[in-house]
Amino acid sequence: MGRTVTPVRFEMEAQLRELKKYVLSLRQEDQEHFARLYADVMKHVSSVSIANPLNPQELMQWSAILELEKKIQEIKHEIDRRLLP
């Protein structure tokens, strides 16, 4: 028997294909930012797969937010490290 549910990774990649026109309409600099953000989202594909949502888009957004939060904290720690002896 074959799979009856499309793997989440395929769903996430399908979401990117749907955004292709949008991404291509962005300035080159923004396309690069988008690519990095999407790569960050894909770091969480295993966690999204375990959650097995019917539509992974919401968890993709949460994954992006999580990665942004991590980067914000890294920047805060770096600022504190440089400002506080």
PDB file of N, CA, C and O in Angstrom:
ATOM      1  N   MET A   1       0.835  -1.187   0.000  1.00  0.00           N
ATOM      2  CA  MET A   1       0.000   0.000   0.000  1.00  0.00           C
ATOM      3  C   MET A   1       0.877   1.248   0.000  1.00  0.00           C
ATOM      4  O   MET A   1       1.924   1.291   0.646  1.00  0.00           O
ATOM      5  N   GLY A   2       0.437   2.237  -0.722  1.00  0.00           N
ATOM      6  CA  GLY A   2       1.155   3.504  -0.763  1.00  0.00           C
ATOM      7  C   GLY A   2       0.679   4.428   0.343  1.00  0.00           C
ATOM      8  O   GLY A   2      -0.246   4.113   1.091  1.00  0.00           O
ATOM      9  N   ARG A   3       1.325   5.556   0.424  1.00  0.00           N
ATOM     10  CA  ARG A   3       0.933   6.570   1.411  1.00  0.00           C
ATOM     11  C   ARG A   3      -0.404   7.180   1.019  1.00  0.00           C
ATOM     12  O   ARG A   3      -0.700   7.353  -0.164  1.00  0.00           O
ATOM     13  N   THR A   4      -1.197   7.498   2.014  1.00  0.00           N
ATOM     14  CA  THR A   4      -2.467   8.173   1.753  1.00  0.00           C
ATOM     15  C   THR A   4      -2.382   9.648   2.093  1.00  0.00           C
ATOM     16  O   THR A   4      -3.246  10.433   1.701  1.00  0.00           O
ATOM     17  N   VAL A   5      -1.334  10.028   2.828  1.00  0.00           N
ATOM     18  CA  VAL A   5      -1.147  11.417   3.226  1.00  0.00           C
ATOM     19  C   VAL A   5       0.158  11.904   2.603  1.00  0.00           C
ATOM     20  O   VAL A   5       1.186  11.231   2.681  1.00  0.00           O
ATOM     21  N   THR A   6       0.102  13.072   1.989  1.00  0.00           N
ATOM     22  CA  THR A   6       1.304  13.655   1.392  1.00  0.00           C
ATOM     23  C   THR A   6       2.285  14.020   2.507  1.00  0.00           C
ATOM     24  O   THR A   6       1.893  14.651   3.489  1.00  0.00           O
ATOM     25  N   PRO A   7       3.553  13.632   2.366  1.00  0.00           N
ATOM     26  CA  PRO A   7       4.538  14.017   3.390  1.00  0.00           C
ATOM     27  C   PRO A   7       4.593  15.536   3.567  1.00  0.00           C
ATOM     28  O   PRO A   7       4.456  16.295   2.607  1.00  0.00           O
ATOM     29  N   VAL A   8       4.795  15.955   4.805  1.00  0.00           N
ATOM     30  CA  VAL A   8       4.791  17.377   5.134  1.00  0.00           C
ATOM     31  C   VAL A   8       5.857  18.127   4.348  1.00  0.00           C
ATOM     32  O   VAL A   8       5.624  19.257   3.919  1.00  0.00           O
ATOM     33  N   ARG A   9       7.013  17.522   4.155  1.00  0.00           N
ATOM     34  CA  ARG A   9       8.079  18.187   3.392  1.00  0.00           C
ATOM     35  C   ARG A   9       7.561  18.562   1.998  1.00  0.00           C
ATOM     36  O   ARG A   9       7.835  19.659   1.511  1.00  0.00           O
ATOM     37  N   PHE A  10       6.818  17.660   1.356  1.00  0.00           N
ATOM     38  CA  PHE A  10       6.266  17.948   0.033  1.00  0.00           C
ATOM     39  C   PHE A  10       5.274  19.095   0.100  1.00  0.00           C
ATOM     40  O   PHE A  10       5.231  19.941  -0.793  1.00  0.00           O
ATOM     41  N   GLU A  11       4.476  19.124   1.160  1.00  0.00           N
ATOM     42  CA  GLU A  11       3.506  20.215   1.333  1.00  0.00           C
ATOM     43  C   GLU A  11       4.228  21.554   1.514  1.00  0.00           C
ATOM     44  O   GLU A  11       3.816  22.570   0.956  1.00  0.00           O
ATOM     45  N   MET A  12       5.303  21.543   2.296  1.00  0.00           N
ATOM     46  CA  MET A  12       6.057  22.773   2.523  1.00  0.00           C
ATOM     47  C   MET A  12       6.710  23.251   1.228  1.00  0.00           C
ATOM     48  O   MET A  12       6.721  24.447   0.938  1.00  0.00           O
ATOM     49  N   GLU A  13       7.251  22.317   0.454  1.00  0.00           N
ATOM     50  CA  GLU A  13       7.851  22.688  -0.822  1.00  0.00           C
ATOM     51  C   GLU A  13       6.787  23.174  -1.804  1.00  0.00           C
ATOM     52  O   GLU A  13       7.057  24.065  -2.610  1.00  0.00           O
ATOM     53  N   ALA A  14       5.591  22.608  -1.751  1.00  0.00           N
ATOM     54  CA  ALA A  14       4.486  23.065  -2.600  1.00  0.00           C
ATOM     55  C   ALA A  14       4.109  24.502  -2.247  1.00  0.00           C
ATOM     56  O   ALA A  14       3.800  25.303  -3.129  1.00  0.00           O
ATOM     57  N   GLN A  15       4.137  24.822  -0.954  1.00  0.00           N
ATOM     58  CA  GLN A  15       3.849  26.191  -0.526  1.00  0.00           C
ATOM     59  C   GLN A  15       4.839  27.158  -1.168  1.00  0.00           C
ATOM     60  O   GLN A  15       4.451  28.236  -1.618  1.00  0.00           O
ATOM     61  N   LEU A  16       6.113  26.778  -1.213  1.00  0.00           N
ATOM     62  CA  LEU A  16       7.125  27.634  -1.827  1.00  0.00           C
ATOM     63  C   LEU A  16       6.852  27.803  -3.319  1.00  0.00           C
ATOM     64  O   LEU A  16       6.982  28.905  -3.853  1.00  0.00           O
ATOM     65  N   ARG A  17       6.480  26.730  -3.987  1.00  0.00           N
ATOM     66  CA  ARG A  17       6.172  26.838  -5.418  1.00  0.00           C
ATOM     67  C   ARG A  17       5.013  27.809  -5.647  1.00  0.00           C
ATOM     68  O   ARG A  17       5.009  28.558  -6.624  1.00  0.00           O
ATOM     69  N   GLU A  18       4.038  27.793  -4.749  1.00  0.00           N
ATOM     70  CA  GLU A  18       2.907  28.714  -4.871  1.00  0.00           C
ATOM     71  C   GLU A  18       3.354  30.168  -4.704  1.00  0.00           C
ATOM     72  O   GLU A  18       2.725  31.078  -5.244  1.00  0.00           O
ATOM     73  N   LEU A  19       4.432  30.383  -3.963  1.00  0.00           N
ATOM     74  CA  LEU A  19       4.931  31.731  -3.726  1.00  0.00           C
ATOM     75  C   LEU A  19       5.931  32.190  -4.780  1.00  0.00           C
ATOM     76  O   LEU A  19       6.442  33.307  -4.703  1.00  0.00           O
ATOM     77  N   LYS A  20       6.216  31.338  -5.764  1.00  0.00           N
ATOM     78  CA  LYS A  20       7.289  31.626  -6.721  1.00  0.00           C
ATOM     79  C   LYS A  20       7.106  32.979  -7.421  1.00  0.00           C
ATOM     80  O   LYS A  20       8.062  33.747  -7.525  1.00  0.00           O
ATOM     81  N   LYS A  21       5.900  33.283  -7.899  1.00  0.00           N
ATOM     82  CA  LYS A  21       5.677  34.561  -8.576  1.00  0.00           C
ATOM     83  C   LYS A  21       5.930  35.725  -7.619  1.00  0.00           C
ATOM     84  O   LYS A  21       6.524  36.736  -7.996  1.00  0.00           O
ATOM     85  N   TYR A  22       5.476  35.572  -6.387  1.00  0.00           N
ATOM     86  CA  TYR A  22       5.703  36.614  -5.382  1.00  0.00           C
ATOM     87  C   TYR A  22       7.204  36.812  -5.166  1.00  0.00           C
ATOM     88  O   TYR A  22       7.699  37.940  -5.171  1.00  0.00           O
ATOM     89  N   VAL A  23       7.908  35.720  -4.981  1.00  0.00           N
ATOM     90  CA  VAL A  23       9.350  35.807  -4.705  1.00  0.00           C
ATOM     91  C   VAL A  23      10.073  36.445  -5.891  1.00  0.00           C
ATOM     92  O   VAL A  23      10.949  37.288  -5.703  1.00  0.00           O
ATOM     93  N   LEU A  24       9.715  36.052  -7.093  1.00  0.00           N
ATOM     94  CA  LEU A  24      10.369  36.612  -8.279  1.00  0.00           C
ATOM     95  C   LEU A  24      10.061  38.090  -8.456  1.00  0.00           C
ATOM     96  O   LEU A  24      10.829  38.811  -9.093  1.00  0.00           O
ATOM     97  N   SER A  25       8.941  38.548  -7.897  1.00  0.00           N
ATOM     98  CA  SER A  25       8.596  39.964  -8.020  1.00  0.00           C
ATOM     99  C   SER A  25       9.338  40.826  -6.990  1.00  0.00           C
ATOM    100  O   SER A  25       9.335  42.053  -7.091  1.00  0.00           O
ATOM    101  N   LEU A  26       9.962  40.193  -6.015  1.00  0.00           N
ATOM    102  CA  LEU A  26      10.713  40.932  -5.002  1.00  0.00           C
ATOM    103  C   LEU A  26      12.028  41.439  -5.580  1.00  0.00           C
ATOM    104  O   LEU A  26      12.553  40.894  -6.551  1.00  0.00           O
ATOM    105  N   ARG A  27      12.547  42.494  -4.961  1.00  0.00           N
ATOM    106  CA  ARG A  27      13.887  42.950  -5.324  1.00  0.00           C
ATOM    107  C   ARG A  27      14.880  41.844  -4.986  1.00  0.00           C
ATOM    108  O   ARG A  27      14.617  41.009  -4.121  1.00  0.00           O
ATOM    109  N   GLN A  28      16.009  41.841  -5.664  1.00  0.00           N
ATOM    110  CA  GLN A  28      17.019  40.804  -5.468  1.00  0.00           C
ATOM    111  C   GLN A  28      17.408  40.664  -3.989  1.00  0.00           C
ATOM    112  O   GLN A  28      17.521  39.556  -3.466  1.00  0.00           O
ATOM    113  N   GLU A  29      17.608  41.802  -3.336  1.00  0.00           N
ATOM    114  CA  GLU A  29      17.982  41.783  -1.913  1.00  0.00           C
ATOM    115  C   GLU A  29      16.908  41.077  -1.076  1.00  0.00           C
ATOM    116  O   GLU A  29      17.219  40.284  -0.188  1.00  0.00           O
ATOM    117  N   ASP A  30      15.651  41.378  -1.375  1.00  0.00           N
ATOM    118  CA  ASP A  30      14.554  40.759  -0.626  1.00  0.00           C
ATOM    119  C   ASP A  30      14.427  39.276  -0.950  1.00  0.00           C
ATOM    120  O   ASP A  30      14.058  38.479  -0.087  1.00  0.00           O
ATOM    121  N   GLN A  31      14.731  38.903  -2.195  1.00  0.00           N
ATOM    122  CA  GLN A  31      14.720  37.486  -2.555  1.00  0.00           C
ATOM    123  C   GLN A  31      15.747  36.720  -1.729  1.00  0.00           C
ATOM    124  O   GLN A  31      15.504  35.586  -1.317  1.00  0.00           O
ATOM    125  N   GLU A  32      16.893  37.349  -1.490  1.00  0.00           N
ATOM    126  CA  GLU A  32      17.929  36.709  -0.682  1.00  0.00           C
ATOM    127  C   GLU A  32      17.470  36.554   0.764  1.00  0.00           C
ATOM    128  O   GLU A  32      17.720  35.523   1.388  1.00  0.00           O
ATOM    129  N   HIS A  33      16.801  37.572   1.297  1.00  0.00           N
ATOM    130  CA  HIS A  33      16.259  37.475   2.656  1.00  0.00           C
ATOM    131  C   HIS A  33      15.198  36.374   2.726  1.00  0.00           C
ATOM    132  O   HIS A  33      15.164  35.590   3.674  1.00  0.00           O
ATOM    133  N   PHE A  34      14.349  36.328   1.723  1.00  0.00           N
ATOM    134  CA  PHE A  34      13.306  35.298   1.684  1.00  0.00           C
ATOM    135  C   PHE A  34      13.933  33.907   1.666  1.00  0.00           C
ATOM    136  O   PHE A  34      13.484  33.006   2.375  1.00  0.00           O
ATOM    137  N   ALA A  35      14.964  33.739   0.859  1.00  0.00           N
ATOM    138  CA  ALA A  35      15.626  32.432   0.759  1.00  0.00           C
ATOM    139  C   ALA A  35      16.199  32.006   2.107  1.00  0.00           C
ATOM    140  O   ALA A  35      16.092  30.843   2.494  1.00  0.00           O
ATOM    141  N   ARG A  36      16.807  32.956   2.819  1.00  0.00           N
ATOM    142  CA  ARG A  36      17.346  32.627   4.148  1.00  0.00           C
ATOM    143  C   ARG A  36      16.224  32.275   5.124  1.00  0.00           C
ATOM    144  O   ARG A  36      16.340  31.326   5.900  1.00  0.00           O
ATOM    145  N   LEU A  37      15.156  33.036   5.078  1.00  0.00           N
ATOM    146  CA  LEU A  37      14.028  32.767   5.972  1.00  0.00           C
ATOM    147  C   LEU A  37      13.415  31.401   5.666  1.00  0.00           C
ATOM    148  O   LEU A  37      13.079  30.648   6.580  1.00  0.00           O
ATOM    149  N   TYR A  38      13.273  31.089   4.396  1.00  0.00           N
ATOM    150  CA  TYR A  38      12.716  29.785   4.025  1.00  0.00           C
ATOM    151  C   TYR A  38      13.641  28.654   4.481  1.00  0.00           C
ATOM    152  O   TYR A  38      13.174  27.613   4.943  1.00  0.00           O
ATOM    153  N   ALA A  39      14.944  28.863   4.350  1.00  0.00           N
ATOM    154  CA  ALA A  39      15.898  27.855   4.818  1.00  0.00           C
ATOM    155  C   ALA A  39      15.754  27.654   6.326  1.00  0.00           C
ATOM    156  O   ALA A  39      15.851  26.530   6.819  1.00  0.00           O
ATOM    157  N   ASP A  40      15.521  28.748   7.056  1.00  0.00           N
ATOM    158  CA  ASP A  40      15.299  28.638   8.502  1.00  0.00           C
ATOM    159  C   ASP A  40      14.042  27.834   8.795  1.00  0.00           C
ATOM    160  O   ASP A  40      14.026  27.008   9.707  1.00  0.00           O
ATOM    161  N   VAL A  41      12.993  28.073   8.027  1.00  0.00           N
ATOM    162  CA  VAL A  41      11.745  27.334   8.219  1.00  0.00           C
ATOM    163  C   VAL A  41      11.980  25.837   7.976  1.00  0.00           C
ATOM    164  O   VAL A  41      11.467  24.996   8.714  1.00  0.00           O
ATOM    165  N   MET A  42      12.742  25.520   6.957  1.00  0.00           N
ATOM    166  CA  MET A  42      12.973  24.116   6.613  1.00  0.00           C
ATOM    167  C   MET A  42      13.803  23.395   7.681  1.00  0.00           C
ATOM    168  O   MET A  42      13.829  22.165   7.709  1.00  0.00           O
ATOM    169  N   LYS A  43      14.476  24.141   8.555  1.00  0.00           N
ATOM    170  CA  LYS A  43      15.195  23.510   9.667  1.00  0.00           C
ATOM    171  C   LYS A  43      14.223  22.786  10.595  1.00  0.00           C
ATOM    172  O   LYS A  43      14.613  21.879  11.330  1.00  0.00           O
ATOM    173  N   HIS A  44      12.962  23.192  10.555  1.00  0.00           N
ATOM    174  CA  HIS A  44      11.965  22.651  11.473  1.00  0.00           C
ATOM    175  C   HIS A  44      11.025  21.652  10.805  1.00  0.00           C
ATOM    176  O   HIS A  44       9.979  21.315  11.360  1.00  0.00           O
ATOM    177  N   VAL A  45      11.394  21.178   9.618  1.00  0.00           N
ATOM    178  CA  VAL A  45      10.510  20.269   8.886  1.00  0.00           C
ATOM    179  C   VAL A  45      10.223  18.999   9.685  1.00  0.00           C
ATOM    180  O   VAL A  45       9.112  18.474   9.620  1.00  0.00           O
ATOM    181  N   SER A  46      11.192  18.504  10.428  1.00  0.00           N
ATOM    182  CA  SER A  46      10.962  17.291  11.229  1.00  0.00           C
ATOM    183  C   SER A  46       9.920  17.534  12.316  1.00  0.00           C
ATOM    184  O   SER A  46       9.047  16.698  12.547  1.00  0.00           O
ATOM    185  N   SER A  47      10.017  18.684  12.981  1.00  0.00           N
ATOM    186  CA  SER A  47       9.050  18.999  14.034  1.00  0.00           C
ATOM    187  C   SER A  47       7.655  19.188  13.456  1.00  0.00           C
ATOM    188  O   SER A  47       6.666  18.753  14.046  1.00  0.00           O
ATOM    189  N   VAL A  48       7.580  19.836  12.303  1.00  0.00           N
ATOM    190  CA  VAL A  48       6.287  20.023  11.649  1.00  0.00           C
ATOM    191  C   VAL A  48       5.725  18.659  11.237  1.00  0.00           C
ATOM    192  O   VAL A  48       4.524  18.417  11.357  1.00  0.00           O
ATOM    193  N   SER A  49       6.590  17.778  10.754  1.00  0.00           N
ATOM    194  CA  SER A  49       6.147  16.437  10.345  1.00  0.00           C
ATOM    195  C   SER A  49       5.594  15.655  11.521  1.00  0.00           C
ATOM    196  O   SER A  49       4.592  14.952  11.391  1.00  0.00           O
ATOM    197  N   ILE A  50       6.247  15.777  12.676  1.00  0.00           N
ATOM    198  CA  ILE A  50       5.772  15.060  13.864  1.00  0.00           C
ATOM    199  C   ILE A  50       4.401  15.570  14.277  1.00  0.00           C
ATOM    200  O   ILE A  50       3.541  14.787  14.681  1.00  0.00           O
ATOM    201  N   ALA A  51       4.190  16.888  14.177  1.00  0.00           N
ATOM    202  CA  ALA A  51       2.888  17.465  14.521  1.00  0.00           C
ATOM    203  C   ALA A  51       1.816  17.023  13.520  1.00  0.00           C
ATOM    204  O   ALA A  51       0.635  16.948  13.861  1.00  0.00           O
ATOM    205  N   ASN A  52       2.236  16.730  12.283  1.00  0.00           N
ATOM    206  CA  ASN A  52       1.373  16.217  11.231  1.00  0.00           C
ATOM    207  C   ASN A  52       0.093  17.037  11.034  1.00  0.00           C
ATOM    208  O   ASN A  52      -1.007  16.490  11.095  1.00  0.00           O
ATOM    209  N   PRO A  53       0.231  18.344  10.797  1.00  0.00           N
ATOM    210  CA  PRO A  53      -0.954  19.171  10.602  1.00  0.00           C
ATOM    211  C   PRO A  53      -1.571  18.926   9.224  1.00  0.00           C
ATOM    212  O   PRO A  53      -0.878  18.511   8.294  1.00  0.00           O
ATOM    213  N   LEU A  54      -2.876  19.183   9.095  1.00  0.00           N
ATOM    214  CA  LEU A  54      -3.515  19.074   7.788  1.00  0.00           C
ATOM    215  C   LEU A  54      -2.966  20.127   6.837  1.00  0.00           C
ATOM    216  O   LEU A  54      -2.796  19.874   5.644  1.00  0.00           O
ATOM    217  N   ASN A  55      -2.691  21.314   7.377  1.00  0.00           N
ATOM    218  CA  ASN A  55      -2.102  22.391   6.590  1.00  0.00           C
ATOM    219  C   ASN A  55      -0.889  22.900   7.358  1.00  0.00           C
ATOM    220  O   ASN A  55      -1.046  23.531   8.403  1.00  0.00           O
ATOM    221  N   PRO A  56       0.314  22.638   6.861  1.00  0.00           N
ATOM    222  CA  PRO A  56       1.516  23.001   7.609  1.00  0.00           C
ATOM    223  C   PRO A  56       1.842  24.494   7.601  1.00  0.00           C
ATOM    224  O   PRO A  56       2.799  24.911   8.253  1.00  0.00           O
ATOM    225  N   GLN A  57       1.070  25.307   6.880  1.00  0.00           N
ATOM    226  CA  GLN A  57       1.416  26.721   6.732  1.00  0.00           C
ATOM    227  C   GLN A  57       1.545  27.435   8.075  1.00  0.00           C
ATOM    228  O   GLN A  57       2.483  28.210   8.264  1.00  0.00           O
ATOM    229  N   GLU A  58       0.636  27.196   9.003  1.00  0.00           N
ATOM    230  CA  GLU A  58       0.709  27.877  10.297  1.00  0.00           C
ATOM    231  C   GLU A  58       1.982  27.495  11.052  1.00  0.00           C
ATOM    232  O   GLU A  58       2.627  28.355  11.651  1.00  0.00           O
ATOM    233  N   LEU A  59       2.340  26.231  11.027  1.00  0.00           N
ATOM    234  CA  LEU A  59       3.561  25.812  11.721  1.00  0.00           C
ATOM    235  C   LEU A  59       4.804  26.317  10.998  1.00  0.00           C
ATOM    236  O   LEU A  59       5.840  26.534  11.626  1.00  0.00           O
ATOM    237  N   MET A  60       4.710  26.508   9.686  1.00  0.00           N
ATOM    238  CA  MET A  60       5.825  27.120   8.955  1.00  0.00           C
ATOM    239  C   MET A  60       6.019  28.549   9.446  1.00  0.00           C
ATOM    240  O   MET A  60       7.151  28.998   9.623  1.00  0.00           O
ATOM    241  N   GLN A  61       4.920  29.261   9.664  1.00  0.00           N
ATOM    242  CA  GLN A  61       5.017  30.636  10.164  1.00  0.00           C
ATOM    243  C   GLN A  61       5.600  30.655  11.572  1.00  0.00           C
ATOM    244  O   GLN A  61       6.442  31.496  11.884  1.00  0.00           O
ATOM    245  N   TRP A  62       5.158  29.738  12.417  1.00  0.00           N
ATOM    246  CA  TRP A  62       5.710  29.666  13.770  1.00  0.00           C
ATOM    247  C   TRP A  62       7.193  29.323  13.736  1.00  0.00           C
ATOM    248  O   TRP A  62       7.963  29.826  14.554  1.00  0.00           O
ATOM    249  N   SER A  63       7.598  28.478  12.804  1.00  0.00           N
ATOM    250  CA  SER A  63       9.011  28.134  12.671  1.00  0.00           C
ATOM    251  C   SER A  63       9.829  29.369  12.298  1.00  0.00           C
ATOM    252  O   SER A  63      10.925  29.576  12.818  1.00  0.00           O
ATOM    253  N   ALA A  64       9.289  30.184  11.396  1.00  0.00           N
ATOM    254  CA  ALA A  64       9.985  31.423  11.006  1.00  0.00           C
ATOM    255  C   ALA A  64      10.088  32.359  12.198  1.00  0.00           C
ATOM    256  O   ALA A  64      11.139  32.956  12.432  1.00  0.00           O
ATOM    257  N   ILE A  65       9.006  32.490  12.950  1.00  0.00           N
ATOM    258  CA  ILE A  65       9.014  33.356  14.137  1.00  0.00           C
ATOM    259  C   ILE A  65      10.025  32.856  15.155  1.00  0.00           C
ATOM    260  O   ILE A  65      10.748  33.649  15.758  1.00  0.00           O
ATOM    261  N   LEU A  66      10.079  31.560  15.348  1.00  0.00           N
ATOM    262  CA  LEU A  66      11.038  30.972  16.288  1.00  0.00           C
ATOM    263  C   LEU A  66      12.476  31.304  15.887  1.00  0.00           C
ATOM    264  O   LEU A  66      13.288  31.686  16.730  1.00  0.00           O
ATOM    265  N   GLU A  67      12.783  31.157  14.610  1.00  0.00           N
ATOM    266  CA  GLU A  67      14.141  31.466  14.150  1.00  0.00           C
ATOM    267  C   GLU A  67      14.452  32.954  14.300  1.00  0.00           C
ATOM    268  O   GLU A  67      15.576  33.312  14.654  1.00  0.00           O
ATOM    269  N   LEU A  68      13.482  33.821  14.039  1.00  0.00           N
ATOM    270  CA  LEU A  68      13.693  35.259  14.228  1.00  0.00           C
ATOM    271  C   LEU A  68      13.929  35.585  15.699  1.00  0.00           C
ATOM    272  O   LEU A  68      14.788  36.404  16.026  1.00  0.00           O
ATOM    273  N   GLU A  69      13.171  34.949  16.579  1.00  0.00           N
ATOM    274  CA  GLU A  69      13.353  35.157  18.021  1.00  0.00           C
ATOM    275  C   GLU A  69      14.760  34.735  18.443  1.00  0.00           C
ATOM    276  O   GLU A  69      15.411  35.432  19.221  1.00  0.00           O
ATOM    277  N   LYS A  70      15.224  33.611  17.939  1.00  0.00           N
ATOM    278  CA  LYS A  70      16.574  33.153  18.268  1.00  0.00           C
ATOM    279  C   LYS A  70      17.624  34.170  17.816  1.00  0.00           C
ATOM    280  O   LYS A  70      18.583  34.447  18.536  1.00  0.00           O
ATOM    281  N   LYS A  71      17.429  34.719  16.620  1.00  0.00           N
ATOM    282  CA  LYS A  71      18.388  35.707  16.106  1.00  0.00           C
ATOM    283  C   LYS A  71      18.347  36.991  16.929  1.00  0.00           C
ATOM    284  O   LYS A  71      19.387  37.597  17.189  1.00  0.00           O
ATOM    285  N   ILE A  72      17.159  37.405  17.336  1.00  0.00           N
ATOM    286  CA  ILE A  72      17.033  38.598  18.182  1.00  0.00           C
ATOM    287  C   ILE A  72      17.783  38.384  19.491  1.00  0.00           C
ATOM    288  O   ILE A  72      18.507  39.271  19.943  1.00  0.00           O
ATOM    289  N   GLN A  73      17.620  37.231  20.093  1.00  0.00           N
ATOM    290  CA  GLN A  73      18.301  36.938  21.354  1.00  0.00           C
ATOM    291  C   GLN A  73      19.817  36.911  21.172  1.00  0.00           C
ATOM    292  O   GLN A  73      20.554  37.393  22.032  1.00  0.00           O
ATOM    293  N   GLU A  74      20.284  36.348  20.055  1.00  0.00           N
ATOM    294  CA  GLU A  74      21.725  36.340  19.777  1.00  0.00           C
ATOM    295  C   GLU A  74      22.262  37.770  19.683  1.00  0.00           C
ATOM    296  O   GLU A  74      23.322  38.079  20.227  1.00  0.00           O
ATOM    297  N   ILE A  75      21.529  38.628  18.997  1.00  0.00           N
ATOM    298  CA  ILE A  75      21.950  40.028  18.853  1.00  0.00           C
ATOM    299  C   ILE A  75      21.952  40.718  20.208  1.00  0.00           C
ATOM    300  O   ILE A  75      22.888  41.455  20.519  1.00  0.00           O
ATOM    301  N   LYS A  76      20.916  40.493  21.025  1.00  0.00           N
ATOM    302  CA  LYS A  76      20.867  41.100  22.362  1.00  0.00           C
ATOM    303  C   LYS A  76      22.058  40.650  23.205  1.00  0.00           C
ATOM    304  O   LYS A  76      22.691  41.462  23.879  1.00  0.00           O
ATOM    305  N   HIS A  77      22.358  39.353  23.164  1.00  0.00           N
ATOM    306  CA  HIS A  77      23.490  38.850  23.942  1.00  0.00           C
ATOM    307  C   HIS A  77      24.806  39.439  23.451  1.00  0.00           C
ATOM    308  O   HIS A  77      25.689  39.748  24.252  1.00  0.00           O
ATOM    309  N   GLU A  78      24.939  39.593  22.145  1.00  0.00           N
ATOM    310  CA  GLU A  78      26.159  40.184  21.592  1.00  0.00           C
ATOM    311  C   GLU A  78      26.286  41.652  22.010  1.00  0.00           C
ATOM    312  O   GLU A  78      27.381  42.107  22.342  1.00  0.00           O
ATOM    313  N   ILE A  79      25.189  42.385  21.997  1.00  0.00           N
ATOM    314  CA  ILE A  79      25.207  43.779  22.437  1.00  0.00           C
ATOM    315  C   ILE A  79      25.580  43.858  23.909  1.00  0.00           C
ATOM    316  O   ILE A  79      26.430  44.661  24.295  1.00  0.00           O
ATOM    317  N   ASP A  80      24.945  43.025  24.736  1.00  0.00           N
ATOM    318  CA  ASP A  80      25.266  43.009  26.168  1.00  0.00           C
ATOM    319  C   ASP A  80      26.725  42.663  26.394  1.00  0.00           C
ATOM    320  O   ASP A  80      27.384  43.270  27.238  1.00  0.00           O
ATOM    321  N   ARG A  81      27.234  41.697  25.651  1.00  0.00           N
ATOM    322  CA  ARG A  81      28.629  41.263  25.810  1.00  0.00           C
ATOM    323  C   ARG A  81      29.579  42.427  25.479  1.00  0.00           C
ATOM    324  O   ARG A  81      30.598  42.611  26.145  1.00  0.00           O
ATOM    325  N   ARG A  82      29.239  43.197  24.461  1.00  0.00           N
ATOM    326  CA  ARG A  82      30.116  44.301  24.064  1.00  0.00           C
ATOM    327  C   ARG A  82      29.987  45.505  24.976  1.00  0.00           C
ATOM    328  O   ARG A  82      30.956  46.236  25.181  1.00  0.00           O
ATOM    329  N   LEU A  83      28.798  45.719  25.528  1.00  0.00           N
ATOM    330  CA  LEU A  83      28.582  46.899  26.358  1.00  0.00           C
ATOM    331  C   LEU A  83      28.957  46.685  27.819  1.00  0.00           C
ATOM    332  O   LEU A  83      29.402  47.609  28.500  1.00  0.00           O
ATOM    333  N   LEU A  84      28.774  45.467  28.289  1.00  0.00           N
ATOM    334  CA  LEU A  84      29.060  45.177  29.687  1.00  0.00           C
ATOM    335  C   LEU A  84      30.380  44.416  29.786  1.00  0.00           C
ATOM    336  O   LEU A  84      30.546  43.365  29.168  1.00  0.00           O
ATOM    337  N   PRO A  85      31.308  44.947  30.561  1.00  0.00           N
ATOM    338  CA  PRO A  85      32.609  44.270  30.668  1.00  0.00           C
ATOM    339  C   PRO A  85      32.533  42.960  31.420  1.00  0.00           C
ATOM    340  O   PRO A  85      33.549  42.284  31.586  1.00  0.00           O
TER     341      PRO A  85
END
